[in-house]
C-alpha cells in the first residue's frame, strides 16, 4: 500500500509540471483525491519558494520572490473562480481546503517580499 501511495504521489507531482502548459492547476485537482492533491501542492510550494530564495541568493533575479508571490495570488484567484461554479460537494470541499492552505502559503511568501 505504501508503494502504491508513493507511486500515485509521484504521478501527481510530475503532473504539476504541466500546470502552466497543458492542464491548469485548478483542473488538475480533479484527477487526484484531496490528500494527494494537497500534499503535491505543498511539496511544489516548498520547492518553488526555495527556488525563489536561490534566485535571490545567486543574483539571478531580485524580483524572484515578488514574482512568485504573484504566481501564488493568481493560483488562488483561479481556484476561487472555480469554486464559484456548480460542482460536487466533495470537489468543493477539496478546493476550499486547498484555497485555505494556499492563502497561508501566500501570506508566508508575502512576508518574504516585504
GILIN-V19538 format. One record per pair of residues at least 12 apart in sequence whose ideal C-beta (glycine too) atoms are under 6 Angstrom apart, sorted by the first residue. I is the first residue (numbers start at 1). J is the second residue. D is the distance in whole Angstrom. If there is no record, write none. Layout:
# GILIN-V19538
I J D
I J D
This chain:
# GILIN-V19538
8 36 6
9 36 6
12 32 5
12 36 5
12 40 4
13 40 5
16 40 6
16 44 5
25 75 6
26 78 4
26 79 5
26 82 4
34 94 4
38 98 6
45 105 5
52 64 4
52 65 5
52 68 4
65 112 5
65 113 5
66 113 5
69 109 5
69 110 6
69 113 5
72 106 4
72 109 6
76 102 5
79 95 6
79 99 5
83 95 5
